[in-house]
């Protein structure tokens, strides 16, 4: 007797259809599970046996072979519990149904027969639809996530008993439905911090507005307590709202990583990830024997904030160079190679010296210029080369702190950012993998950012007199283009160049130059 049930397994941010083939024959009772299962899958037989008995069914007696096909693809996770249980019920004729030929089944079983949520349901639902399956059976907590995908009917259940009833057309089970329009109208903005809470620091807020408008990477250098972390955490509030494609792409990564909250259908606002400085290379960019996303991919389409940048391991920072440049992470292992998207805004902060303060000739306890240089040199030139804006953050005065007047709110700043991004969307239409000014390569930047004579002379003077490095040239062009977009200017003027130049402080002689 042979039974076949469809389930799926994730590979990167995509999924692949898996067939659970179960054969039962006469002989000494024996259970075989083959097809490269990992430890969690191999242990499923004990969970399944207890769940079947507590759901009023029997674990089949006989020589049973369960094959997870294709056999050369590693299988991991607990999502195979429910499809294996259903295949055992059908092969032993405890249930009879014609629904299995067009149904994808996923779920982890508790010993009492309850269904527990699994990760990676969204990409699995996409794969099921692409393979022509009409139905999908998932745990109740995964229902909204699977229902985001159109053209497939999703049924969410609490227990194995309910699944058995549905397969035999017993009971009344309704489809899971989600309202994407309502999700995006709410957009999770109530959870996001607002820039109106920031006192002073108008120049830094302006720089972050420019960064958000062009998708530029930022580093803030300033003493402790100057508000670097406070402002970084408010940056998602001024980024453009998610499009549906961005939301689906980000939700896939969060689903595969297992960080999508139970019962949540979609990530509706841009992620903000802030790993501790003890993070490992693998945790930051992804990896493992079965490659999983790292922090840089979990922040895809959002912000990755690295607080106290020099405290991070140099090796961890260096492995970010290629993902920052390409917008994706490629992880190769002996059995497989996967790619995770990593289009992020990198926001970093650091103190100007080991003591935390700027050089002060009148203060004998302050760090010397040589100490500052050594401290700042912990950040490599190639990594700094991928950061467009360098912002000097000064301490906030008492008058600014005690002022009752609120600063400009995030909504007003965001409106200007959205308008600038619309201009860039139109500009880069038809150009692959370029969606904002920061993503332009050198050739495209020279084409998109022509300078007039006054702008060229100003930039030439800055390069020579301020000691700016050669790598600063293209960055200044991109940032000046963003500043012009914010002012709705078709051409880059000298004042745009001047503002962009002041955001390259770490390239000057005496810093890292």
C-alpha positions, -999 to 999 in steps of 0.1 A, spaced: 0 0 0 14 34 -10 4 69 0 17 103 -12 14 137 6 28 170 -5 48 193 18 77 217 13 111 227 25 129 261 24 161 267 5 173 302 11 142 325 8 126 301 -16 110 267 -11 109 234 -29 80 209 -30 87 177 -11 67 144 -16 62 123 15 59 88 1 48 61 26 48 24 18 34 -2 42 39 -40 37 36 -71 58 64 -82 80 80 -75 113 68 -41 125 96 -16 116 97 21 108 121 36 83 125 73 75 148 81 46 155 111 23 183 130 42 162 140 73 179 160 100 176 153 138 143 171 142 127 151 113 142 118 124 127 122 159 92 128 144 81 92 147 78 94 185 58 127 183 36 113 156 28 81 174 17 99 206 -3 125 186 -22 98 166 -31 79 198 -43 111 215 -63 120 185 -83 88 184 -62 71 157 -37 43 156 0 41 146 1 16 117 15 -19 124 38 -34 98 69 -27 78 67 11 71 90 31 49 86 69 47 106 86 19 111 123 16 116 130 -20 138 143 -37 161 121 -16 193 142 -23 179 174 -7 186 178 30 153 181 51 153 201 83 127 213 108 95 200 123 71 210 95 71 173 83 53 160 113 17 166 100 23 154 64 39 122 77 11 116 101 -15 121 73 4 98 50 4 71 78 -34 75 83 -41 72 45 -17 42 39 -34 23 68 -69 32 54 -79 51 86 -89 79 64 -99 80 28 -98 112 8 -92 125 -27 -79 159 -15 -42 150 -12 -34 153 -49 -39 190 -48 -31 199 -11 1 211 6 3 201 43 26 216 69 28 215 107 45 204 139 27 180 162 25 182 199 21 149 218 -16 157 225 -23 162 188 -23 200 188 -6 218 158 23 241 165 35 268 141 65 263 118 88 287 100 91 294 62 53 291 55 52 321 31 78 309 6 62 274 9 28 289 0 43 306 -30 59 273 -42 26 255 -37 7 280 -59 35 279 -85 32 240 -86 -5 242 -92 -18 230 -58 -52 244 -48 -53 239 -10 -29 244 19 -33 230 54 -13 248 81 -13 253 119 -37 281 131 -9 305 139 5 302 104 -29 308 87 -26 346 81 9 343 68 0 316 42 -32 335 32 -12 364 19 -5 344 -12 -33 347 -38 -48 318 -59 -45 292 -31 -71 283 -5 -57 282 30 -72 261 59 -57 266 93 -64 241 121 -57 238 158 -54 200 161 -47 168 141 -83 158 147 -96 188 128 -73 180 99 -86 144 98 -122 158 98 -115 182 69 -99 155 48 -130 134 52 -154 163 46 -166 163 81 -173 194 102 -174 230 91 -140 246 83 -137 280 67 -110 295 46 -84 319 61 -87 354 46 -65 385 52 -71 421 42 -38 434 28 -52 469 21 -61 473 58 -26 461 69 -8 486 47 -31 515 57 -23 508 94 14 502 84 25 497 120 33 534 125 21 535 160 50 513 170 76 536 155 95 563 175 92 599 163 118 626 155 98 652 173 113 637 206 148 648 196 160 681 211 185 701 190 208 682 166 191 699 136 222 693 114 222 656 122 185 653 115 191 670 82 219 645 73 196 616 82 169 630 60 194 631 31 205 595 39 168 583 40 160 601 7 189 585 -12 192 552 7 228 562 18 248 545 45 256 567 75 282 568 103 277 592 133 307 602 153 301 619 186 305 617 224 283 595 246 249 610 254 247 632 223 217 613 209 233 590 182 214 559 192 182 579 198 182 593 163 192 560 146 162 543 162 139 569 147 153 565 112 127 539 100 100 564 107 112 587 79 119 559 53 93 555 25 64 531 32 68 495 21 55 484 -13 38 451 -14 67 435 -32 91 448 -6 68 436 22 66 401 7 103 399 2 111 409 38 84 387 52 99 357 34 133 363 52 116 368 86 95 336 80 125 315 71 145 329 101 116 321 124 113 357 137 79 364 122 55 367 152 28 339 154 -4 349 138 11 378 118 6 378 81 31 403 68 59 426 79 43 460 73 70 485 83 107 485 76 128 464 99 154 479 123 181 454 135 207 463 161 230 434 169 253 435 199 290 441 192 298 405 202 279 392 172 298 366 152 306 367 115 280 340 107 253 357 128 259 390 110 259 378 74 244 343 76 257 308 74 256 274 92 256 239 79 222 245 65 226 282 56 203 306 74 200 344 71 221 367 92 213 402 107 222 419 74 195 399 56 169 403 84 173 440 80 166 438 42 147 468 30 153 484 64 180 496 87 210 477 102 223 497 131 258 490 145 263 509 177 299 515 189 313 503 156 350 499 167 339 474 193 327 449 167 352 422 156 371 434 125 365 401 108 327 405 112 328 440 98 350 430 68 326 402 57 299 429 52 318 446 24 305 424 -4 269 423 8 269 461 11 282 464 -24 260 438 -41 228 439 -21 229 402 -15 247 375 5 259 344 -12 266 314 11 282 282 -3 283 248 14 292 214 2 256 204 -4 240 237 -15 246 273 -23 220 299 -13 216 337 -18 198 360 6 190 396 -3 206 423 18 196 458 5 199 478 37 208 512 50 238 507 72 238 532 101 268 531 125 278 552 155 310 555 174 328 578 198 355 601 185 382 587 209 387 560 235 378 585 262 346 593 244 351 630 238 366 652 211 402 665 214 403 695 237 437 712 241 425 728 274 416 695 290 447 674 299 425 642 304 411 643 268 424 620 241 453 632 220 450 635 182 472 604 179 449 584 202 419 596 182 436 585 150 444 550 163 409 546 176 392 557 143 416 536 123 399 505 137 374 510 109 390 499 76 392 521 46 373 496 23 344 495 48 344 532 52 344 535 14 308 520 14 295 547 38 283 579 21 277 602 50 300 609 79 282 630 105 299 648 135 275 649 164 281 674 192 267 674 227 233 690 232 233 722 251 212 727 283 190 753 266 181 728 239 175 700 264 152 721 286 133 737 257 96 728 256 94 733 219 92 701 199 112 695 169 99 687 134 80 654 134 88 623 114 57 627 92 68 660 78 104 647 71 90 615 56 68 634 32 99 651 17 118 618 16 89 601 -3 88 629 -29 126 625 -34 123 587 -38 95 591 -64 119 612 -85 145 584 -82 121 557 -90 113 575 -123 150 581 -130 161 545 -126 131 528 -142 144 500 -164 178 499 -147 183 466 -130 190 465 -92 191 503 -89 163 518 -70 178 549 -53 208 572 -57 231 552 -33 229 521 -55 244 538 -86 278 525 -98 306 548 -108 296 548 -145 260 556 -138 269 582 -112 290 601 -137 262 600 -162 233 609 -138 253 636 -118 269 661 -143 283 692 -127 284 728 -140 316 748 -139 310 763 -104 302 729 -90 333 713 -106 356 740 -93 342 737 -57 346 699 -57 382 703 -71 390 727 -43 376 704 -17 396 674 -29 428 693 -29 426 717 0 406 696 25 426 665 18 396 644 8 404 610 -6 397 599 -42 370 575 -30 351 605 -17 345 618 -52 317 594 -63 301 595 -29 299 633 -30 283 631 -65 256 607 -52 248 626 -21 246 659 -39 222 643 -64 200 633 -34 201 668 -19 191 682 -53 162 657 -54 150 669 -20 150 705 -33 132 693 -65 161 706 -85 168 691 -119 205 701 -119 231 698 -92 241 732 -80 272 744 -61 253 746 -28 243 709 -31 280 701 -37 290 722 -7 265 704 16 276 670 4 313 678 10 307 685 47 294 649 51 329 635 43 347 644 75 363 610 80 381 613 47 400 644 58 436 644 67 440 638 105 411 614 105 414 582 84 428 599 54 
